[in-house]
Amino acid sequence: MTSYDRRKSDQELHSTVGFILGYGALFYLMGLMAWPYLSAIVFGIIMAGTFYPALAQLQRWKFGPRVSVLLVMALIVCTFFVPSIYLVTEITKEALQLFQYLKANVTEETLEEVFFGEGYLPKLLEQIFEMLNIKYNVSSIQALILDSAKTTSTYLLDTVNSWVANLLSFMLQFVVMMVVIFGILSEGKKVKAFVLDISPLPRDEEELVFEKFNQMNFVTLVGNGIGGLIQGGLAGIAFWFAGIESVFLWTTSMVVLAFIPMVGMSVIYVPASIYLWFAGKTVGATVVLIFCSLVALVVEQWFKPKFVGKRVSIHSVLVFLAILGGMTVFGFLGIFYGPLIMSIFLTFVDLYKKRYSLETPDGSVP
């Protein structure tokens, strides 16, 4: 190699290294700027992907591109954000009312009757309290119930207060999310083409990842959302029939919990049935338990499979773990993020197995 060739090779190496360092630094700075708004950006992408079919339908109905985008954004605001603000304020109000109700009605006489009466159940409860190293007397049980209610009410109130105190930050996050939604809805094809162009994956694999993302979006937000509304709404009617206080609070909680497979809203209606049974309302307890169980069974085993179809086939255990893990890492939005991350991960696992021939032609692993 001549000295000229060596100099040219060194220049190319320096140029490549300089480009990589500059690209890495700029990528880091872009990530640093986007980090405070990451949740708003990601949720904006999820919402835009979910409502993109509505945009396509409006355009098929001969609406102009800008008009279609504005109509879809108005639909998103009216469907999600306006009801969310109302729900938060009402839930907080009912949580405080529930605490006051418990404070007035959880008396020593009531606890004596429920926890220290005759029968097998009081003895079982006493054994459970002893295992948990909690004193089994009227005052400790009363304090436990009231402290739990107070903690929940205080948490909800503090959450709302923090939103009000950080109103400017909340509005900024909301604006960022709406801008992301507008950008993807109005320039969706260009955004997708840009992402596909810079991705190192082959085009067919990129398309598969996008397809799985959109399918899981639909299942998580639309399928589970409608299923949750049906389950929570009907269960709320049963709660109202049984005379349970703060029906709105429990209904909303069951709508959210219905997103979680296997467990779902049973976390609420089973203890509620036990409470009604303790209170002597055996008819109400039976109605709540049987009716809510039937509603959950029909929605989970018939409605969701019919509505979702064969879009996504992930085992319920994996979805359950993904939602729990997502909520642990991302908070409430983990209900949506967890299944999406799990779906994309499993898609990459399939691509890995196919690329490195870990599957035989019949689909089995050698």
C-alpha positions in Angstrom: 0.0 0.0 0.0 1.4 3.4 -1.0 1.6 6.4 1.4 -1.3 8.0 -0.6 -3.5 4.9 -0.1 -2.6 4.9 3.6 -3.5 8.6 4.0 -6.8 8.0 2.1 -7.6 5.0 4.3 -6.8 7.0 7.5 -9.0 9.9 6.2 -11.9 7.5 5.6 -11.5 6.0 9.0 -11.4 9.4 10.7 -14.4 10.5 8.7 -16.4 7.4 9.7 -15.4 7.7 13.4 -16.2 11.4 13.4 -19.6 10.7 11.8 -20.4 8.0 14.3 -19.4 10.2 17.3 -21.4 13.1 15.9 -24.4 11.0 15.2 -24.2 9.4 18.6 -23.9 12.8 20.4 -26.9 14.2 18.4 -28.9 11.1 19.1 -28.2 11.4 22.8 -29.1 15.1 22.8 -32.4 14.4 21.0 -33.2 11.7 23.5 -32.4 14.1 26.3 -34.8 16.7 25.0 -37.6 14.1 24.4 -37.2 12.3 27.7 -39.4 14.7 29.8 -42.2 14.1 27.3 -41.6 10.4 26.6 -45.0 9.3 28.1 -46.9 12.0 26.1 -45.0 11.0 22.9 -45.5 7.2 23.3 -49.2 7.6 24.3 -49.7 10.0 21.4 -48.3 7.3 19.0 -50.6 4.7 20.6 -53.7 6.9 20.2 -52.8 7.9 16.6 -52.2 4.2 15.6 -55.5 3.2 17.2 -57.6 5.9 15.5 -55.8 5.7 12.1 -58.5 3.4 10.7 -61.1 6.0 11.6 -59.1 8.6 9.6 -59.0 6.3 6.6 -62.8 5.7 6.8 -63.5 9.5 6.9 -61.3 9.9 3.8 -63.1 7.2 2.0 -66.3 9.2 2.8 -64.7 12.0 0.8 -63.8 14.2 3.7 -60.7 16.3 3.1 -57.3 15.3 4.7 -57.2 18.2 7.2 -60.9 18.0 8.0 -60.6 14.2 8.6 -57.6 14.8 10.9 -59.4 17.4 12.9 -62.5 15.2 13.2 -60.5 12.3 14.5 -58.7 14.5 17.0 -62.0 15.9 18.3 -63.2 12.3 18.6 -60.1 11.4 20.7 -60.6 14.4 23.0 -64.4 13.6 23.4 -63.9 9.9 23.9 -60.9 9.9 26.3 -59.7 13.1 27.7 -62.9 15.0 28.6 -64.4 11.9 30.3 -61.1 11.2 32.1 -61.1 14.6 33.8 -64.7 14.1 34.9 -63.9 10.6 36.1 -61.0 11.7 38.2 -62.9 14.5 40.0 -66.0 12.2 40.6 -63.8 9.3 41.8 -62.0 11.6 44.3 -65.3 13.0 45.5 -66.8 9.5 46.0 -63.6 8.2 47.7 -63.9 10.9 50.3 -67.6 10.2 50.8 -66.8 6.5 51.2 -64.3 7.3 53.9 -66.9 9.4 55.8 -69.5 6.6 55.4 -67.1 3.9 56.7 -66.1 6.2 59.6 -69.8 6.6 60.6 -70.8 3.0 60.1 -67.8 0.9 61.1 -68.8 0.9 64.7 -67.8 -1.3 67.6 -71.2 -2.9 67.6 -71.0 -3.8 63.8 -67.5 -5.2 64.2 -68.5 -7.3 67.2 -71.3 -8.8 65.2 -69.3 -9.6 62.1 -65.9 -10.6 63.5 -66.7 -12.0 67.0 -69.9 -13.8 66.4 -70.6 -17.5 66.5 -69.5 -19.7 63.6 -66.6 -20.9 61.6 -65.7 -17.6 59.9 -64.8 -15.5 62.9 -62.4 -18.3 64.1 -60.9 -18.4 60.6 -60.4 -14.6 60.6 -58.8 -14.8 64.0 -56.3 -17.4 62.8 -55.5 -15.2 59.7 -54.9 -12.2 61.9 -52.6 -14.2 64.2 -50.6 -15.4 61.1 -50.2 -11.7 60.0 -49.2 -10.8 63.6 -52.2 -8.3 63.9 -54.1 -8.0 67.1 -57.5 -9.5 66.8 -59.7 -7.1 68.7 -62.4 -4.5 67.8 -60.1 -1.4 68.0 -57.4 -2.9 65.8 -59.8 -4.1 63.1 -61.6 -0.7 63.2 -58.3 1.1 62.8 -57.2 -1.2 60.0 -60.4 -0.6 58.0 -60.4 3.2 58.5 -56.7 3.6 57.9 -57.0 1.7 54.6 -60.0 3.9 53.5 -58.1 7.0 54.6 -55.0 6.0 52.7 -56.9 5.4 49.5 -58.9 8.7 49.8 -55.7 10.6 50.6 -53.9 9.1 47.7 -56.6 10.1 45.2 -56.9 13.6 46.7 -53.1 14.1 46.6 -53.1 12.9 43.0 -55.7 15.5 42.0 -54.0 18.2 44.0 -50.7 17.5 42.3 -52.4 17.7 38.9 -53.9 21.1 39.9 -50.5 22.3 41.3 -48.7 21.2 38.2 -51.4 22.4 35.8 -49.0 24.0 33.5 -46.9 20.8 33.2 -50.0 18.7 32.6 -51.2 21.1 29.9 -47.8 21.0 28.2 -47.8 17.2 28.2 -51.3 17.3 26.8 -50.2 19.7 24.0 -47.2 17.5 23.2 -49.4 14.5 22.9 -52.0 16.2 20.7 -49.1 17.5 18.4 -47.8 14.0 18.1 -51.3 12.7 17.3 -51.8 15.4 14.7 -48.4 14.8 13.1 -48.9 11.1 12.8 -52.5 11.4 11.5 -51.6 14.0 8.9 -48.2 12.6 7.9 -48.6 9.0 8.8 -47.3 7.5 5.6 -44.2 9.8 5.6 -43.4 9.0 9.2 -43.7 5.3 8.6 -41.5 5.5 5.5 -38.9 7.5 7.4 -38.8 5.0 10.3 -38.6 2.0 7.8 -35.8 3.7 5.9 -33.5 4.2 8.9 -34.3 0.7 10.4 -31.6 -2.0 9.7 -34.2 -4.7 9.4 -35.4 -6.1 6.1 -38.6 -4.5 4.8 -40.8 -7.5 5.3 -39.7 -7.8 9.0 -40.2 -4.1 9.5 -43.8 -4.4 8.1 -44.4 -7.3 10.4 -43.3 -5.3 13.5 -45.6 -2.4 12.5 -48.5 -4.8 11.9 -48.1 -6.4 15.3 -47.8 -3.0 17.0 -51.1 -1.9 15.4 -52.8 -5.2 16.2 -51.8 -5.1 19.8 -52.8 -1.4 19.9 -56.3 -2.3 18.8 -56.6 -5.2 21.2 -55.4 -3.3 24.2 -57.1 0.1 23.7 -60.3 -0.8 21.8 -61.0 -4.5 22.5 -60.1 -4.3 26.2 -61.6 -0.8 26.5 -65.0 -1.9 25.2 -64.8 -5.1 27.2 -64.0 -3.2 30.3 -66.8 -0.8 29.9 -69.3 -3.6 29.4 -68.0 -5.5 32.5 -67.6 -2.5 34.7 -71.0 -1.0 33.6 -73.0 -4.1 34.2 -71.2 -4.9 37.5 -71.9 -1.3 38.6 -75.7 -1.9 38.0 -75.4 -5.0 40.2 -73.7 -3.0 42.9 -76.4 -0.3 42.7 -79.1 -3.1 43.0 -77.3 -4.5 46.1 -77.2 -1.0 47.7 -73.4 -0.7 47.9 -72.2 2.9 48.6 -70.0 4.8 46.1 -71.2 2.9 43.0 -69.4 5.3 40.6 -66.1 4.7 42.3 -66.4 0.9 42.2 -67.7 0.9 38.6 -64.7 3.0 37.4 -62.3 0.8 39.3 -63.8 -2.4 37.8 -63.6 -0.9 34.3 -59.9 -0.4 34.8 -59.3 -3.8 36.4 -61.1 -5.5 33.6 -58.1 -4.8 31.4 -56.1 -7.3 33.5 -56.8 -10.9 32.3 -57.4 -13.8 34.7 -58.0 -11.6 37.8 -59.9 -8.6 36.4 -62.7 -7.1 38.4 -63.1 -10.1 40.7 -60.6 -8.2 43.0 -63.6 -5.9 43.8 -66.8 -7.9 43.4 -65.7 -10.9 45.3 -64.8 -8.9 48.5 -68.0 -6.9 47.9 -70.1 -10.1 47.9 -68.4 -11.2 51.2 -69.1 -7.8 52.7 -72.8 -8.0 51.8 -73.0 -11.5 53.2 -71.5 -10.3 56.5 -73.9 -7.4 56.5 -76.8 -9.9 56.3 -77.7 -9.0 52.6 -77.6 -12.5 51.3 -79.7 -11.8 48.3 -77.5 -8.9 47.2 -74.4 -10.9 47.9 -75.6 -13.8 45.7 -76.8 -11.5 42.9 -73.4 -9.6 42.8 -71.3 -12.7 42.9 -73.2 -14.7 40.3 -74.1 -11.8 38.0 -70.6 -10.3 37.9 -69.0 -13.7 37.4 -71.3 -14.4 34.5 -70.6 -11.0 32.9 -66.9 -11.5 33.3 -67.1 -15.1 31.8 -69.2 -14.0 28.8 -67.0 -11.0 28.0 -63.7 -12.8 28.4 -64.6 -16.1 26.8 -67.0 -15.0 24.1 -67.1 -11.2 23.4 -63.3 -10.5 23.4 -62.4 -13.5 21.2 -65.2 -12.6 18.7 -64.3 -8.9 18.7 -60.5 -9.3 18.6 -60.5 -12.3 16.3 -57.1 -13.7 15.4 -55.3 -10.4 15.5 -53.1 -11.3 18.5 -52.5 -14.7 20.0 -50.6 -14.1 23.3 -51.4 -16.3 26.3 -53.3 -14.7 29.1 -50.6 -15.4 31.6 -48.1 -13.4 29.5 -50.5 -10.5 29.1 -51.2 -10.6 32.9 -47.5 -10.4 33.6 -46.9 -7.7 31.0 -49.6 -5.5 32.5 -48.4 -5.9 36.0 -44.8 -5.3 35.0 -45.8 -2.4 32.8 -47.7 -0.8 35.7 -44.8 -1.3 38.0 -42.4 0.5 35.6 -44.6 3.0 33.9 -47.5 3.5 36.4 -51.1 3.5 35.1 -50.0 3.8 31.4 -48.3 0.4 31.8 -51.7 -1.1 31.2 -51.1 -0.1 27.5 -47.3 -0.2 27.4 -46.8 -3.6 28.9 -48.7 -5.7 26.3 -47.3 -3.6 23.5 -43.7 -4.3 24.6 -44.5 -8.0 25.1 -46.1 -8.2 21.7 -43.1 -6.6 19.9 -40.6 -8.7 22.0 -42.4 -11.9 20.9 -42.4 -10.7 17.3 -38.6 -10.2 17.5 -38.3 -13.7 19.0 -40.1 -15.2 16.0 -37.9 -13.2 13.6 -34.8 -14.4 15.4 -35.9 -18.1 15.2 -36.7 -17.8 11.5 -33.5 -15.9 10.7 -31.2 -18.3 12.4 -33.2 -21.4 11.3 -34.1 -22.4 14.8 -37.4 -23.8 13.4 -37.8 -26.7 11.1 -40.2 -26.3 8.1 -43.1 -27.8 10.2 -42.6 -25.1 12.8 -41.0 -27.3 15.5 -37.7 -26.5 17.2 -35.0 -29.2 16.6 
